[in-house]
Amino acid sequence: MSEATAELDRAAADIPLNRDARDVLERASDLASARGAPQAGPVDVLNAIRADRGSSAFGALQALVSDVQAIDTDAATVSTQTSGGDGAPSLSLRQFLVNANREAQVLGHYQVDSMHLLLALMYSDARATSSALQKAGLTLYDLRLHLQTGAAPDVPIAPGVHSRQDRALRRKPLTSLKGALGVSPIFGGLVAVTAISGIGLWFDVLPTLPWVLTIIFVVAGWIASLCIHEFSHALVAYLGGDRSVKASGYLNLNPIRYTNLLMSIIFPVVFLVLGGIALPGGAVYIDHAALRSRAWDSLVSLAGPIGTLVCAVLFSAPFLIPGHDSWVTSTNVGFWAALAFLCFMEAVSLLLNLLPIPGFDGFGILRPWLPYSLQALSVRYSQLAMIGLFIVLWNVAPARDAFYSLAFQVTNVLNIDPRLITIGQYYMRP
């Protein structure tokens, strides 16, 4: 890597460059290196734009200047770029990029494009390029108008008309995941416990106490799946613009980070052992105001059930292998039963979360599109709605039977023998 390229990386560390601007600046860095300069200057950037015919800035020059190649960037002009004998520009690359980023912000754009670089070349502190561009007949006003509307000077523009490029730059870009994701040791431990207890069930190491390993296997696998569920919410929220989920530790698959230990872990596990009801588990706090749109808000809620569905498919993978029935023996039947019951709990959790009831993800998918009065009302009574649902499932036999019948239909699609689910549920009782 040349010194000029390294300087570009340092100068643009916190500047949101798009691919178009990055290509122009990398070419400018190569030009600076060729003349022995430690960093690119405004003239290098202008020459890079003239050489990069695919950039949006070159397209603007073509539309607004009669002869792009006639723009004067010869040695006499270049001499005004430098302040000393080392070829370094009088205007630092960092300050130049700050100017370009200021243009982007003033125009309501979320990324710096080569057009913003061209606009920064018109600033008074970039004397060499501003003089050359002004002699070619360009003004800041014309460039800004062209970027916003795509029109040439002196062409009447209807109010509210925006160019395709302007609309694209006004859309919030997806957040980079670089450095945001991690895997906590606790999640790694849960996966290890699930695997070890599964091996123990396969070889029937506790033939007189099958419930011990069954509970360990199902509970550890269940908590791991809760982590995936909540991680999926946080991941989509982060991509949608909510940076707070990273600071809260939601992107590290750590179950302790999801709300509180009692509601997120202990209660779901107790209900799982006692009644075979898959409580939704933890929750991540989302800054809904930071999300890009209502569609992203709905996607955040949908992401959790998708995570649960992925876990259900992964856990059921052995059942989907043709001829797996021949693998079941009197020794390892405990493993197959525990795995079948865990898959059944994933199906129950998936169906519960998709219910359009306040407090569940199914309602969260619809919530952004409802009137604000209904949204506020749903938040106030969400806990009552959830409690009411579980009371119904616990005490109203027809509702309970219908719900669990639907869950069995899901596991049938996953090719899981309902008899194994029943055995697994029996082994969950000490």
C-alpha positions as CSV (number, residue, x, y, z in Angstrom):
1,M,0.0,0.0,0.0
2,S,1.4,3.4,-1.0
3,E,1.7,6.3,1.4
4,A,-1.0,8.2,-0.4
5,T,-3.4,5.3,-0.2
6,A,-2.7,4.8,3.5
7,E,-3.3,8.5,4.0
8,L,-6.6,8.2,2.2
9,D,-7.7,5.5,4.6
10,R,-6.8,7.6,7.6
11,A,-8.5,10.8,6.2
12,A,-11.7,9.0,5.3
13,A,-12.0,6.8,8.4
14,D,-15.2,8.4,9.6
15,I,-16.4,9.8,6.3
16,P,-19.3,7.7,4.7
17,L,-17.9,7.3,1.2
18,N,-19.9,5.4,-1.4
19,R,-18.2,3.2,-4.0
20,D,-18.2,6.0,-6.6
21,A,-16.4,8.4,-4.4
22,R,-14.0,5.7,-3.2
23,D,-13.0,4.8,-6.7
24,V,-12.2,8.4,-7.6
25,L,-10.2,8.9,-4.4
26,E,-8.2,5.8,-4.9
27,R,-7.4,6.9,-8.5
28,A,-6.4,10.3,-7.1
29,S,-4.1,8.6,-4.5
30,D,-2.4,6.7,-7.4
31,L,-1.8,10.0,-9.2
32,A,-0.4,11.5,-6.1
33,S,2.0,8.6,-5.6
34,A,3.1,8.8,-9.2
35,R,4.3,12.4,-8.6
36,G,5.8,11.5,-5.2
37,A,3.3,13.3,-3.0
38,P,2.4,11.9,0.4
39,Q,-1.4,12.4,-0.2
40,A,-3.8,13.3,-2.9
41,G,-4.7,17.0,-3.4
42,P,-7.7,18.7,-5.1
43,V,-6.0,18.7,-8.6
44,D,-5.4,14.9,-8.2
45,V,-9.1,14.5,-7.4
46,L,-10.1,16.6,-10.4
47,N,-7.8,14.6,-12.7
48,A,-9.2,11.4,-11.3
49,I,-12.7,12.5,-12.0
50,R,-11.8,13.4,-15.6
51,A,-10.2,9.9,-16.0
52,D,-13.1,8.0,-14.4
53,R,-15.8,8.2,-17.1
54,G,-18.1,6.0,-15.1
55,S,-18.4,8.4,-12.1
56,S,-21.4,10.6,-11.5
57,A,-19.1,13.6,-11.3
58,F,-17.8,13.0,-14.8
59,G,-21.4,12.8,-16.0
60,A,-22.1,16.1,-14.4
61,L,-19.0,17.7,-16.1
62,Q,-20.1,16.3,-19.4
63,A,-23.6,17.8,-19.0
64,L,-22.4,21.2,-17.8
65,V,-19.0,21.8,-19.5
66,S,-18.6,21.9,-23.3
67,D,-15.1,20.1,-23.2
68,V,-14.2,18.2,-20.0
69,Q,-10.7,17.5,-21.1
70,A,-10.0,21.2,-21.8
71,I,-10.3,22.1,-18.1
72,D,-6.9,23.5,-17.2
73,T,-5.0,21.3,-14.7
74,D,-1.6,21.8,-16.2
75,A,1.7,22.4,-14.3
76,A,1.0,26.1,-13.8
77,T,-2.3,25.2,-12.1
78,V,-0.8,22.3,-10.1
79,S,1.8,24.6,-8.7
80,T,-0.9,26.5,-6.7
81,Q,-1.9,23.2,-5.1
82,T,1.3,22.7,-3.1
83,S,2.7,24.7,-0.3
84,G,6.2,23.3,-0.2
85,G,8.8,21.4,-2.2
86,D,7.6,17.9,-1.1
87,G,4.5,17.9,-3.4
88,A,2.1,18.0,-0.4
89,P,-1.1,19.9,-1.1
90,S,-1.8,23.2,0.7
91,L,-5.3,21.8,1.4
92,S,-5.1,18.6,3.4
93,L,-7.0,15.5,2.1
94,R,-8.8,15.4,5.4
95,Q,-10.1,18.9,5.2
96,F,-11.1,18.3,1.6
97,L,-13.1,15.3,2.6
98,V,-14.7,17.2,5.5
99,N,-15.8,19.8,2.9
100,A,-17.3,17.1,0.7
101,N,-19.1,15.6,3.7
102,R,-20.5,19.0,4.6
103,E,-21.9,19.3,1.1
104,A,-23.6,15.9,1.5
105,Q,-25.1,16.9,4.9
106,V,-26.4,20.2,3.6
107,L,-28.1,18.4,0.7
108,G,-29.6,15.8,3.0
109,H,-27.5,12.9,1.7
110,Y,-26.2,10.1,3.9
111,Q,-23.1,9.2,1.8
112,V,-20.4,11.2,0.1
113,D,-20.6,10.6,-3.7
114,S,-18.1,11.8,-6.4
115,M,-20.5,14.7,-7.0
116,H,-19.8,15.9,-3.5
117,L,-16.1,15.7,-4.2
118,L,-16.7,17.8,-7.3
119,L,-18.6,20.3,-5.2
120,A,-15.7,20.5,-2.7
121,L,-13.4,21.2,-5.6
122,M,-15.3,24.5,-6.1
123,Y,-14.6,25.7,-2.5
124,S,-12.3,28.7,-2.2
125,D,-9.7,26.9,-0.1
126,A,-9.2,24.5,-3.2
127,R,-7.9,27.5,-5.2
128,A,-6.4,25.5,-8.1
129,T,-9.5,23.5,-8.9
130,S,-12.1,26.2,-8.1
131,S,-10.3,28.6,-10.5
132,A,-10.0,26.0,-13.3
133,L,-13.7,24.9,-12.9
134,Q,-14.9,28.5,-12.8
135,K,-13.0,29.3,-16.0
136,A,-14.8,26.3,-17.6
137,G,-18.1,28.0,-16.7
138,L,-19.1,26.0,-13.6
139,T,-20.7,27.4,-10.4
140,L,-21.6,25.7,-7.1
141,Y,-25.2,26.6,-7.8
142,D,-25.2,24.8,-11.2
143,L,-23.6,21.7,-9.7
144,R,-26.0,21.5,-6.8
145,L,-29.0,22.0,-9.1
146,H,-27.8,19.3,-11.4
147,L,-27.2,16.8,-8.5
148,Q,-30.7,17.5,-7.0
149,T,-32.7,17.6,-10.3
150,G,-30.5,16.3,-13.0
151,A,-31.3,19.4,-15.1
152,A,-29.0,21.8,-16.9
153,P,-28.8,25.5,-16.0
154,D,-31.6,27.7,-17.2
155,V,-34.0,24.8,-17.6
156,P,-37.3,25.3,-15.7
157,I,-37.8,22.8,-12.9
158,A,-41.1,21.8,-11.5
159,P,-41.3,22.1,-7.6
160,G,-40.5,18.9,-5.8
161,V,-38.6,17.3,-8.7
162,H,-35.6,15.2,-7.6
163,S,-33.1,13.3,-9.7
164,R,-32.7,9.5,-9.2
165,Q,-29.2,10.1,-7.8
166,D,-30.5,12.6,-5.3
167,R,-33.3,10.2,-4.1
168,A,-30.8,7.4,-3.8
169,L,-28.4,9.5,-1.7
170,R,-31.2,10.5,0.6
171,R,-31.9,6.9,1.5
172,K,-30.2,5.7,4.7
173,P,-27.6,3.1,3.7
174,L,-27.5,-0.2,5.5
175,T,-25.3,-0.1,8.6
176,S,-22.0,-2.0,8.3
177,L,-21.7,-5.1,10.5
178,K,-17.9,-4.8,10.7
179,G,-16.9,-5.1,14.4
180,A,-20.5,-5.2,15.6
181,L,-21.1,-9.0,15.9
182,G,-19.7,-11.3,18.5
183,V,-20.3,-14.7,20.2
184,S,-20.4,-14.7,24.0
185,P,-18.8,-17.5,26.0
186,I,-22.2,-18.2,27.6
187,F,-23.7,-19.0,24.2
188,G,-20.7,-21.2,23.4
189,G,-21.2,-23.0,26.7
190,L,-24.9,-23.5,25.9
191,V,-24.1,-25.1,22.6
192,A,-21.4,-27.3,24.2
193,V,-23.8,-28.4,27.0
194,T,-26.5,-29.2,24.4
195,A,-24.0,-31.3,22.4
196,I,-22.5,-33.1,25.4
197,S,-25.9,-34.0,26.8
198,G,-27.1,-35.1,23.4
199,I,-24.1,-37.5,23.2
200,G,-25.0,-38.8,26.6
201,L,-28.6,-39.4,25.5
202,W,-27.4,-41.2,22.3
203,F,-25.2,-43.6,24.3
204,D,-27.7,-43.9,27.2
205,V,-25.1,-43.1,29.8
206,L,-27.9,-42.7,32.5
207,P,-30.3,-45.5,31.7
208,T,-32.1,-45.2,35.1
209,L,-32.4,-41.4,35.0
210,P,-33.2,-40.5,31.4
211,W,-34.9,-37.3,32.6
212,V,-31.7,-35.7,33.8
213,L,-30.0,-35.6,30.4
214,T,-33.3,-34.9,28.6
215,I,-34.0,-31.8,30.7
216,I,-30.4,-30.6,30.3
217,F,-30.5,-31.1,26.6
218,V,-33.9,-29.5,26.0
219,V,-33.3,-26.5,28.3
220,A,-29.8,-25.7,27.0
221,G,-31.0,-26.0,23.4
222,W,-34.1,-23.9,24.2
223,I,-32.1,-21.1,25.8
224,A,-29.7,-21.1,22.8
225,S,-32.7,-20.8,20.5
226,L,-33.9,-17.9,22.6
227,C,-30.6,-16.2,22.0
228,I,-31.0,-16.7,18.2
229,H,-34.5,-15.3,18.4
230,E,-33.5,-12.1,20.2
231,F,-30.3,-11.8,18.2
232,S,-32.3,-11.8,15.0
233,H,-34.4,-8.9,16.3
234,A,-31.3,-7.0,17.2
235,L,-29.5,-7.7,14.0
236,V,-32.3,-6.4,11.8
237,A,-32.7,-3.4,14.1
238,Y,-29.0,-2.6,13.8
239,L,-29.2,-2.9,10.0
240,G,-32.3,-0.7,10.0
241,G,-30.5,2.2,11.9
242,D,-30.7,1.4,15.6
243,R,-27.1,1.6,16.8
244,S,-28.2,1.3,20.5
245,V,-28.6,-2.5,20.2
246,K,-24.8,-2.9,19.8
247,A,-24.0,-0.8,22.9
248,S,-26.6,-2.9,24.8
249,G,-24.7,-6.2,23.9
250,Y,-27.7,-7.7,22.0
251,L,-25.4,-8.7,19.1
252,N,-23.3,-11.0,21.2
253,L,-25.8,-13.9,21.7
254,N,-25.6,-13.4,25.4
255,P,-28.8,-14.5,27.1
256,I,-28.1,-12.4,30.2
257,R,-28.2,-9.3,28.0
258,Y,-31.8,-9.9,26.9
259,T,-34.0,-7.8,29.3
260,N,-33.7,-9.5,32.7
261,L,-32.7,-12.9,33.9
262,L,-36.1,-13.7,35.6
263,M,-38.4,-12.9,32.7
264,S,-36.0,-13.9,29.9
265,I,-34.6,-17.2,31.2
266,I,-35.9,-18.4,34.5
267,F,-39.7,-18.2,33.8
268,P,-39.5,-19.7,30.3
269,V,-37.4,-22.6,31.6
270,V,-39.8,-23.2,34.5
271,F,-42.8,-23.2,32.2
272,L,-41.0,-25.4,29.7
273,V,-40.3,-28.1,32.4
274,L,-43.6,-27.9,34.2
275,G,-46.1,-27.4,31.4
276,G,-44.4,-27.7,28.0
277,I,-45.4,-24.2,27.1
278,A,-42.8,-22.2,25.2
279,L,-42.8,-18.7,26.6
280,P,-41.5,-16.1,24.2
281,G,-38.5,-15.4,26.6
282,G,-36.4,-12.3,26.6
283,A,-36.8,-9.1,24.6
284,V,-34.5,-6.5,23.2
285,Y,-35.2,-2.8,23.6
286,I,-35.4,-1.2,20.2
287,D,-35.2,2.5,19.5
288,H,-38.0,2.5,17.0
289,A,-37.5,6.2,16.2
290,A,-34.0,5.4,14.8
291,L,-35.3,2.8,12.3
292,R,-35.3,3.7,8.6
293,S,-39.0,3.2,8.0
294,R,-42.1,1.5,9.1
295,A,-41.3,-1.4,6.9
296,W,-38.0,-1.9,8.8
297,D,-39.9,-1.7,12.1
298,S,-42.1,-4.6,10.9
299,L,-39.0,-6.5,9.7
300,V,-37.5,-6.1,13.2
301,S,-40.5,-7.9,14.7
302,L,-40.6,-10.5,11.9
303,A,-36.9,-11.3,12.4
304,G,-37.4,-13.1,15.7
305,P,-39.9,-15.7,14.4
306,I,-37.6,-16.2,11.4
307,G,-34.7,-16.9,13.9
308,T,-36.9,-19.4,15.7
309,L,-37.9,-21.0,12.4
310,V,-34.2,-21.4,11.5
311,C,-33.6,-23.1,14.8
312,A,-36.6,-25.4,14.3
313,V,-35.2,-26.4,10.8
314,L,-31.7,-27.0,12.2
315,F,-32.9,-29.1,15.1
316,S,-35.1,-31.1,12.8
317,A,-32.4,-31.7,10.2
318,P,-31.8,-35.4,11.3
319,F,-35.5,-36.2,10.9
320,L,-35.4,-34.9,7.3
321,I,-32.8,-37.4,6.3
322,P,-34.3,-40.3,4.4
323,G,-34.2,-43.5,6.3
324,H,-33.5,-41.9,9.7
325,D,-36.1,-44.3,11.3
326,S,-33.6,-47.1,10.9
327,W,-31.1,-45.2,13.1
328,V,-33.5,-45.2,16.1
329,T,-32.6,-48.0,18.6
330,S,-33.5,-48.9,22.1
331,T,-30.2,-47.3,23.2
332,N,-30.5,-43.9,21.5
333,V,-34.3,-43.5,21.5
334,G,-33.9,-41.0,24.4
335,F,-31.9,-38.7,22.1
336,W,-34.4,-38.8,19.3
337,A,-37.3,-38.2,21.8
338,A,-35.5,-35.2,23.4
339,L,-34.7,-33.7,20.0
340,A,-38.3,-34.3,18.8
341,F,-39.7,-32.5,21.9
342,L,-37.2,-29.6,21.5
343,C,-38.4,-29.2,17.8
344,F,-42.0,-29.3,19.0
345,M,-41.2,-26.5,21.5
346,E,-39.7,-24.5,18.7
347,A,-42.9,-25.0,16.7
348,V,-45.0,-23.9,19.7
349,S,-42.8,-20.8,20.2
350,L,-43.0,-19.9,16.5
351,L,-46.8,-20.1,16.5
352,L,-47.1,-18.1,19.7
353,N,-44.9,-15.4,18.5
354,L,-46.8,-15.0,15.2
355,L,-50.1,-14.4,17.0
356,P,-51.4,-10.9,16.3
357,I,-51.7,-10.2,20.1
358,P,-50.0,-7.2,21.9
359,G,-46.8,-8.4,23.4
360,F,-46.0,-10.9,20.7
361,D,-44.0,-10.4,17.5
362,G,-47.1,-11.0,15.3
363,F,-48.6,-7.8,16.7
364,G,-45.3,-6.1,16.4
365,I,-45.3,-6.7,12.6
366,L,-48.6,-4.9,12.4
367,R,-48.1,-2.2,15.0
368,P,-46.1,0.3,12.9
369,W,-49.0,0.6,10.5
370,L,-51.7,1.2,13.1
371,P,-52.9,4.6,14.4
372,Y,-50.7,6.0,17.2
373,S,-53.6,5.8,19.7
374,L,-53.9,2.0,19.1
375,Q,-50.2,1.6,19.4
376,A,-50.1,3.4,22.8
377,L,-53.1,1.3,23.9
378,S,-51.4,-2.0,22.9
379,V,-48.2,-1.1,24.9
380,R,-50.3,-0.3,28.0
381,Y,-52.2,-3.6,27.9
382,S,-49.7,-6.0,26.3
383,Q,-48.8,-7.8,29.6
384,L,-52.5,-8.4,30.3
385,A,-53.0,-9.7,26.8
386,M,-50.2,-12.1,27.2
387,I,-51.3,-13.3,30.6
388,G,-54.9,-13.7,29.2
389,L,-53.6,-15.9,26.4
390,F,-51.7,-18.2,28.6
391,I,-54.7,-18.5,31.0
392,V,-56.8,-19.6,28.0
393,L,-54.2,-22.1,26.7
394,W,-53.8,-23.5,30.2
395,N,-57.5,-23.8,31.2
396,V,-59.7,-23.8,28.0
397,A,-59.3,-27.3,26.5
398,P,-60.7,-26.6,23.0
399,A,-58.4,-23.6,22.5
400,R,-55.4,-25.6,23.9
401,D,-56.2,-28.6,21.7
402,A,-56.5,-26.5,18.6
403,F,-53.3,-24.7,19.2
404,Y,-51.2,-27.8,20.0
405,S,-52.8,-29.6,17.0
406,L,-51.5,-26.8,14.8
407,A,-48.0,-27.2,16.4
408,F,-48.2,-30.9,15.6
409,Q,-49.0,-30.1,12.0
410,V,-45.8,-28.0,11.9
411,T,-43.7,-30.9,13.2
412,N,-45.4,-33.3,10.8
413,V,-44.1,-31.0,8.0
414,L,-40.6,-31.5,9.5
415,N,-41.1,-35.3,9.4
416,I,-41.1,-35.7,13.2
417,D,-42.9,-38.7,14.6
418,P,-45.5,-37.5,17.2
419,R,-44.8,-40.6,19.3
420,L,-41.2,-39.4,19.9
421,I,-42.5,-36.0,21.0
422,T,-44.8,-37.7,23.5
423,I,-41.8,-39.8,24.8
424,G,-39.7,-36.7,25.1
425,Q,-42.3,-34.8,27.0
426,Y,-42.6,-37.8,29.4
427,Y,-38.8,-37.8,30.0
428,M,-39.0,-34.1,30.9
429,R,-40.8,-35.1,34.1
430,P,-38.4,-36.0,37.0
